[in-house]
Amino acid sequence: MSTPGAGYEYPPVAFIGGGNMAAALIGGLRAHGWPASQINVAERDADRRDWLTRELGVNARADAATAIDGAAATVLAVKPQQMAAAVDGLRFSAGSLVLSIAAGIRLDSLRDWLGADLALVRSMPNTPALAGAGATALYTPPSTSTAARQLAQRLVDSVGISCWVEREDLLDAVTALSGSGPAYFLLLTEAMATAGAALGLTRDTATTLARQTLIGSGRLLEADAADVATLRARVTSKGGTTEAALASLENAGLRAIVHNALSAAARRSLELGATASGPAR
């Protein structure tokens, strides 16, 4: 997300919930020019409110109704199981954008709780947003205005990249892939460090090398436009050590393991969404 030029008007934004992901988004907005005076946060925890005000300069308060008053966009950043209670009784400005970053909460539930006269957008960010390197997928009905879509994308692009999916149910697949995905790479890094130590390296050395290999591989992907399979082939010499390791992984059924893991995550996302959303009211 590039910083807008002179004359750009920053609409007022509210956050319901001031946890880590909300703080990441607020920090991203602030880094890209959004005035602190245009950002309100509703957060129940007093210590967290103090931190948000002290570290990010925003207006943090306990009362959600006051926080959303006059907001052009409101980000719902509470846990899925807390969502119904967090928005109960709130009245948003007609036509304003409401962007949910809560996993599993369906638009039908949000519409039932909040009303039908809002621009509702669902998104699934991931934890690298905390480092400004997030990947977020968004969904909204075709009837949502271009202006609302652009504002939603501008908000999430403050902490990385984003893309739109054409069906809401695809957000379960997004949750399985990029939402949970950082943990998969970190598990592999952990396993590599353990294997390196078993081969004789000190634990510190093995961990340092494994961590930097993950970081370097990500930067290689970022710097080179070639597809992933091509990049993998470039570092796999015929008859070499990498080929031997990859053959072992393939023979162990790595691709099936990954497919089954993502399928399990997608199923769980669907289950959690059904539980958190509950019956329509």
N, C-alpha and C positions, 0 to 999 in steps of 0.2 A: 504494500500500500504506500503510495507516494504522498507526501505532504501537499495538500491543495494549495493553490496559489492565493495571492492576495484577493480579498473580497469574498472568499468562501465562507458561508455561514454554517456554523457548527450547531446543529439542533440540540436541544436539551435531551439528555439520555439518563434513564434511571435504571438501577440494578436492584432486583429483589434477591438478596443474598450477597454477602461480601466475602465468600470463600476464595480459595486459591485461583480457580478459573476466572471468577469475576475480577479478582485483582490483576490477573494477567491481562485481561481485556482492557481494564481501566488503564493499566500501565502502557499498553500498546496505543490506546487512544491518546493518552497524554504525550507519548513520544512523537505522535504524528500531528501534534498541534491542537488537540481538543482541549479547550480551556477547562480547568478544574471546576470553575463556577457553573459549567454546563453539565456537570455529572453529579447525580444524587445516588446514594446507596442506602437501601433499607437493610439493616443488619441488627439482629436481636442481641448479639453478644457485645457487651459494653467495651471489653478489652479490644475486640476486633474493630469496633467503630473507632476507637482511639487510634489504632494502628492505621486504618484506612485514611483518616484525616491527617495524621502525622506524616505518613510515608508518601501518600499519593495526593494529598491536598484537597480531596473531594469532600462533599457534604455528606457525612454519614449520620444516619439517624435511626431510631428504633421504629418509628411509625412509617409503614409502607405507603399508606394513603397520601401522606405528605410528600414522600419521595417521588411518587409518580405524577404528582399534580403538575400539569402542563408539559409533561414529557412527550416528545415526538416519537421516542422509541423507548421501550422497556425491555430489559434483558432478564429473563427468568433464570436465575442461577442458583436454585436450591436443589437439594437432593430429590429424586423422583418421588419418594415416599412422603416427602414434606410438601409437595407442590400444592395439593388441594387445600391444605390448611393455610399455606402462605398467601394464596390469592383469594381466599374466601372473603367476600364482601368488598373487594376492590373494584373501583369504577375507573376505567381507562378512558382517555379522550377518544371520541369516535374517530375512526379512521387511522388511529395511531398504530405504529408497528409494535408488535409484541414478539420478541425473539426468544424462543426456549432453547437452552443448551442442556436440558435434562434428558437423559437417556430414557427412551421407551414411552414417554408421555405423548399420546396420540393427539392429533389436531382435533379430532372429534371431542375429546375430553376438554381440551383447552377452550374450544368454542362453547361447550356446554357451561364451563365455569365462568368464562369471561364475557361471552356474548358474541354475536355474529358480525358486529359492525367494526371489526378490527382487522388489520393486516397481520395474519398469523404466519410465522415462519418457524420451522423446526430446524435445528442444527445439531451436528455431532462433531465437537472439536476433540482434540486429544492433548495429552499432557505436555508434549513439546511446545505448546503455546506458551508455557511458563518461561521458555527460553526464546520466545519470538520465532519459533520454527514449527508452528502448528500446521496441521492439515485438517480442514473443516469441510464437511459436506452439508448442504442445505436443501430443504424442500419447502415449497409453498404451493398452494393451488394455483392453477393457471389464471384465475381471476385476480390475483394479487397484482397491484400496480407496479409498473417499472420503477417508480420512485421508491417504493417500499423495498423492492428487491435490491436496488442499488444501495440503500441505506443499510440493510441487513448485511450485505456483502462487505460494505466498507467497515462495519463494526468488526467482523471476524477477520478480515484481511489485515487488521492492525497487529495480529499476532502470527501471521504466516500466510498460507495460501488457502484458497477455497474453490469448491466446485458445486454445481447443482446436480441433484438427481431428479429423475422425472417421475418417480413414484415414491410415496411415503414409506412403503414397506421396505424399500431398498436401504433405508437408514439402519435397519437391523444388520444388513450385510456390511454397511459402513462401520457400524459399531464393532463388528467382529474383525474387520480388516485394520482400519486406521485408529479407531477408538481404543481398542485393546492392544493394537499392534506394537506399541513401544515396549510392552512387557515381554513380547516374544523375542525381540532383538536383545533385550537386556538379559533374558534367560539364556540365550545362546552365548552372549558375552560371558556370563557367569560360568556356563559349562566349559567354554574354551579356557578360561582362566584356571578352572579346576583341573582340566586335562593337561594344561601346560605345567602346572605344579606337579602333577603325577609323573610327568616326563623328566622331572629333575630341576625345573626352575624354582626359584623362591616364589612364595605366594605373591609378594609385592611386585616382583618383576613380571610374573605371569598376568597379574591383574592390570598392571600398567600397559602392557603390550596388547592385551585383549580390548581394553577400553579405547586405546588410541586407534586400534584397527577398526572398531565400530565407527568412531568419529571420522576417520579418514575415508572409510568406504562411503559414508554419507556425503562427504564433501566431493568425492569423486563422482558420485551420481549427480550432484548438483552442478558440477562443472562441465560435465560431458552430456551432450544431448542424445547419445546413442542409447538404444534400449538396453534393459538390464541383462538380457541374455547375451547380447554382444559384448558388453563390458565384462561379464563373467568369462566369456570365451577368451578375451584378451589376456586374462591373468591365469589361464589354464594351458600350460605348455604340454604338448603331446609327450606322453610318457613320463611326466614330471610328478612332483610331490602333490601339487594341487589336484591333478587329475586322479591320483590315487585316493585322496581324501574325498573328493566328490563322488567317485565310484562307490566308496564305502557308504556314503550318505544315501545315494540313490538305491543301493542294494538293501539298505535298511528301511526303505519305504518312506523317505523324508517327505516327498510330495503328498502322499496319502495321509501322513501324520498331520501335515499343515492343513490339508483340506478338512480333515476330521476336527481339528482344533477350531478352525474358523466356523465350521458348521455348528459345533457345540456352543460357541459364543453367540452366534446369531440366534439359535434357539433360546438361549438364556435371555437375550435381549428382548425377544418376543414375550417370554414368560414374565419378565420383570415389568414390561410395559403394561401388560394386561392387569397385573396385580396393582401397580401404582395408579393406573388410570381409574380402575374401579368402574362400577356401573354409572351410566349417565344419570345426571340429576335434572 
